[in-house]
Amino acid sequence: MDENLIREVLSREEEVPFDSDRKMMSTKYRLHGVEHVLTKGALDSILDRCISITDKNGVRPITEADKKRILDVNTRYSEEGLRVLAFAYKESDEALTLETEQGYTFIGLVSMIDPPREESRQAVADAIRAGIKPIMITGDHKVTASAIARQIGIMRDGDISVTGMELDAMSDDELDKVLEKISVYARVSPENKIRIVEAWQRKGNIVSMTGDGVNDAPALKKADIGVAMGITGTEVSKDAASMILQDDNFATIIKAVANGRNVYRNIKNSILFLLSGNMAAIITVLFASVFALPMPFMPVHLLFINLLTDSLPAIAIGMEPPEDGLLSQKPRDPKEGILTKQFTLLLFLQGALIAVAVIRAFYIGLESNAAVASTMAFATLTLARLFHGFNCRSEKSIISIGLFSNPASIGAFILGLLLLTVALFVPGLHSLFSVTDLTGQQIGTIIGLALTPTLVIQVAKLLLGVKKK
């Protein structure tokens, strides 16, 4: 029979809507001229309100044996990962309120399967690999929730599940002791959700919370990153959240984590490229000043490097695609800055390598004159930094990630090389860029010296990669 036709014939007279505390809802209809209250919800909420049961012989008083049999069936369905709803009714002409939701006749159970999405298991595995602990918080029965959590990998050996009532009975100290073992929270209230978030935050963790209902809004607001559902989510939950999923898919969160890590890594590598290259220039100028040598660079040289050739590789590094092992890395400490001791040491070492090559080119140029020395230092620094752009693409060697895996880096190198070529070999631009003519031998020296730091860094990365394996 058509659902809309039934709704037209049987108009709803009264209603007590569902809420997460009662875990049930009731409606009143006039059936065959008699007022009937129809109730559905969680079995543990409805069964204790029933005084009778229907069977093939009609309505009779419900017994403890009946309740045990019903509970056993519910447990069996729940262990199979099925969601179970209980149904009951009563004839009543009194007003439908929370207080009158009593004295029901039990009708039966309906089990439904809401299978996890195919990508859920892989998304959970990726989250765990990324150092993220997924936790299921649901209004489902504890057994059902645990079964589904095991199917998708959230609940593993040694993990436990608790209900909202069990959580209420715990003190904060008791909860903190078992918090990391709890993978499933079932039959929880909005207050329980906030308490779970606060417990993880007390341990210094960054907490993300997903939700779609009005009752989820406080926990979404309390979490460090609240994630609302874009399709099924209420406007209240969306307003409270920091992020909204357009496809309501947990796997999208993991993709966002991977993308965020890649963006952060690329920014950090771009900073390494810029600072190490500038460090090389600073060391070279300081060296010349200390030993009373002519200035190795003209102001236009530094402007050319910083405005033209440096910006291209830095942008290309920012476009580096994610690496396969990105999710396997441990989450970074949010309090940790970019300029860590290891990062600072690395940029000093790489800057010093480039500086040695530039100073060597400068000394060779001085054998001719100061103009040649300045031109060779400028060309070596520019070309070395273009090569260095490949070093800063990843912590791995260029052999491991592939030279052509980021076409933008190839384009940046070629364009930078063309700009340097124009500055060095177009006679009309010599005065503009404060350069002079070079011999073929001097050009070969520049290329060799500029390439040397990159070769040294790449060999070191290869050796470190072999050692890690």
LINHU-V819743 format. One record per pair of residues at least 4 apart in sequence whose ideal C-beta (glycine too) atoms are under 6 Angstrom apart, sorted by the first residue. I is the first residue (numbers start at 1). J is the second residue. D is the distance in whole Angstrom. If there is no record, write none. Layout:
I,J,D ; I,J,D
This chain:
6,10,6 ; 10,29,5 ; 12,27,5 ; 13,28,5 ; 14,28,4 ; 14,96,4 ; 15,27,5 ; 16,26,5 ; 16,96,6 ; 17,25,6 ; 18,25,4 ; 20,189,6 ; 20,215,5 ; 21,189,6 ; 23,41,5 ; 23,42,4 ; 23,45,5 ; 24,39,6 ; 24,41,3 ; 24,45,5 ; 24,46,6 ; 26,37,6 ; 26,39,4 ; 26,101,6 ; 27,38,5 ; 28,37,5 ; 28,96,5 ; 29,36,6 ; 30,35,6 ; 31,36,5 ; 34,91,6 ; 35,92,6 ; 35,93,5 ; 36,89,6 ; 36,91,6 ; 37,90,5 ; 37,92,5 ; 38,89,5 ; 39,88,5 ; 40,85,5 ; 40,87,5 ; 41,45,5 ; 41,46,5 ; 43,47,5 ; 43,74,5 ; 43,86,4 ; 46,86,4 ; 46,88,5 ; 47,67,6 ; 49,102,5 ; 49,104,5 ; 50,62,5 ; 50,88,6 ; 50,104,5 ; 50,106,4 ; 51,103,5 ; 52,59,5 ; 52,61,5 ; 52,62,6 ; 52,105,4 ; 53,62,4 ; 53,66,5 ; 53,106,4 ; 54,59,5 ; 54,105,6 ; 54,107,6 ; 59,105,6 ; 62,66,5 ; 74,84,5 ; 75,143,6 ; 77,82,4 ; 77,84,5 ; 77,111,4 ; 78,141,5 ; 78,143,4 ; 78,144,4 ; 79,143,6 ; 79,147,6 ; 81,147,4 ; 81,148,5 ; 82,111,4 ; 82,113,6 ; 83,112,5 ; 83,114,6 ; 83,140,6 ; 83,144,6 ; 84,109,6 ; 84,111,5 ; 85,110,5 ; 86,109,6 ; 87,107,4 ; 87,108,6 ; 88,104,4 ; 88,106,5 ; 88,107,6 ; 89,105,6 ; 90,103,6 ; 90,104,5 ; 90,105,6 ; 94,100,6 ; 116,120,4 ; 116,152,5 ; 119,123,6 ; 119,251,5 ; 120,152,5 ; 121,152,5 ; 121,153,6 ; 123,250,5 ; 123,251,4 ; 123,254,5 ; 124,134,5 ; 124,152,5 ; 124,153,4 ; 124,154,6 ; 125,153,6 ; 126,254,5 ; 126,327,6 ; 127,132,4 ; 127,134,5 ; 127,254,6 ; 129,327,5 ; 129,328,6 ; 130,257,6 ; 130,327,4 ; 131,330,5 ; 131,331,5 ; 134,154,5 ; 135,183,6 ; 136,145,6 ; 136,149,5 ; 136,154,5 ; 136,184,5 ; 137,185,5 ; 137,188,6 ; 138,145,5 ; 138,186,6 ; 140,144,5 ; 140,145,5 ; 140,186,6 ; 142,161,6 ; 142,163,5 ; 142,186,4 ; 145,184,5 ; 145,186,4 ; 146,155,6 ; 146,161,5 ; 146,184,5 ; 149,154,4 ; 149,155,4 ; 149,183,6 ; 149,184,5 ; 150,155,5 ; 154,183,5 ; 155,159,5 ; 155,183,4 ; 155,184,6 ; 159,181,6 ; 159,183,4 ; 160,181,5 ; 160,182,6 ; 161,184,4 ; 162,166,4 ; 162,167,5 ; 162,182,6 ; 163,186,5 ; 163,187,5 ; 164,187,5 ; 164,188,4 ; 164,189,5 ; 164,192,5 ; 167,192,5 ; 170,174,4 ; 170,175,5 ; 175,179,6 ; 175,199,5 ; 179,199,5 ; 188,192,4 ; 190,215,4 ; 190,218,6 ; 193,219,4 ; 194,218,5 ; 194,219,5 ; 194,222,5 ; 197,207,5 ; 197,209,6 ; 197,219,6 ; 197,222,5 ; 197,223,5 ; 200,205,5 ; 200,207,5 ; 201,207,6 ; 206,224,5 ; 207,223,5 ; 207,224,5 ; 208,223,6 ; 208,225,4 ; 209,219,5 ; 209,220,5 ; 209,223,4 ; 209,226,5 ; 210,227,4 ; 211,216,3 ; 211,220,5 ; 211,237,6 ; 212,229,4 ; 212,232,5 ; 212,233,4 ; 212,237,6 ; 213,234,6 ; 214,234,5 ; 214,236,5 ; 216,220,6 ; 216,237,5 ; 217,236,5 ; 217,237,5 ; 217,240,4 ; 220,226,3 ; 220,237,6 ; 220,240,4 ; 220,241,5 ; 221,240,4 ; 225,242,5 ; 226,240,6 ; 226,241,4 ; 226,242,5 ; 227,241,6 ; 227,243,5 ; 228,233,4 ; 228,237,4 ; 228,238,5 ; 228,241,4 ; 228,244,5 ; 229,233,4 ; 229,245,6 ; 229,248,4 ; 230,244,5 ; 230,245,5 ; 230,246,4 ; 231,248,5 ; 232,248,6 ; 233,237,5 ; 233,238,5 ; 238,244,6 ; 245,252,5 ; 247,252,6 ; 258,322,6 ; 258,326,6 ; 258,327,6 ; 261,326,5 ; 262,322,4 ; 266,317,6 ; 266,318,5 ; 266,320,5 ; 268,338,6 ; 269,317,5 ; 269,392,5 ; 270,314,5 ; 270,317,5 ; 270,318,5 ; 271,275,6 ; 272,276,6 ; 272,347,6 ; 272,392,5 ; 273,314,6 ; 273,317,6 ; 273,392,4 ; 274,314,6 ; 275,347,5 ; 276,347,4 ; 276,350,4 ; 276,351,4 ; 277,385,4 ; 279,351,3 ; 280,351,5 ; 280,354,4 ; 280,355,4 ; 283,355,4 ; 284,296,5 ; 284,355,5 ; 284,358,5 ; 284,359,6 ; 287,359,6 ; 288,293,4 ; 288,296,5 ; 294,370,4 ; 296,362,5 ; 296,374,6 ; 296,377,4 ; 297,301,4 ; 297,302,6 ; 297,378,6 ; 298,434,4 ; 300,433,6 ; 300,434,5 ; 301,378,4 ; 303,307,6 ; 304,308,6 ; 305,309,5 ; 305,310,6 ; 305,382,6 ; 306,310,5 ; 308,419,5 ; 309,382,5 ; 309,416,4 ; 312,412,4 ; 312,415,6 ; 312,416,5 ; 313,389,3 ; 313,412,5 ; 316,408,4 ; 316,409,4 ; 316,412,4 ; 317,392,6 ; 317,393,6 ; 319,408,5 ; 320,393,5 ; 320,406,5 ; 322,326,5 ; 332,336,6 ; 339,343,6 ; 339,344,5 ; 347,351,6 ; 353,453,4 ; 353,456,6 ; 354,384,5 ; 354,453,5 ; 357,380,6 ; 357,384,6 ; 357,449,4 ; 357,452,5 ; 357,453,6 ; 358,377,5 ; 358,380,5 ; 358,381,5 ; 360,449,6 ; 361,376,4 ; 361,377,6 ; 361,380,4 ; 361,449,5 ; 362,373,5 ; 362,377,4 ; 364,445,6 ; 365,372,4 ; 365,373,3 ; 365,376,4 ; 366,373,4 ; 368,372,4 ; 371,436,4 ; 372,436,6 ; 375,435,4 ; 375,436,5 ; 376,380,6 ; 376,446,6 ; 379,446,5 ; 380,384,6 ; 380,446,5 ; 380,449,5 ; 380,450,5 ; 382,420,5 ; 383,450,4 ; 384,450,4 ; 384,453,6 ; 386,413,5 ; 386,416,5 ; 387,450,6 ; 387,451,6 ; 387,454,4 ; 390,398,5 ; 391,454,6 ; 391,457,5 ; 394,401,5 ; 396,400,4 ; 396,401,5 ; 397,458,5 ; 397,461,4 ; 397,462,5 ; 398,403,6 ; 401,405,6 ; 421,425,6 ; 422,426,5 ; 423,429,6 ; 423,433,5 ; 424,435,6 ; 429,433,6 ; 430,435,5 ; 438,442,4 ; 438,443,5 ; 446,450,6
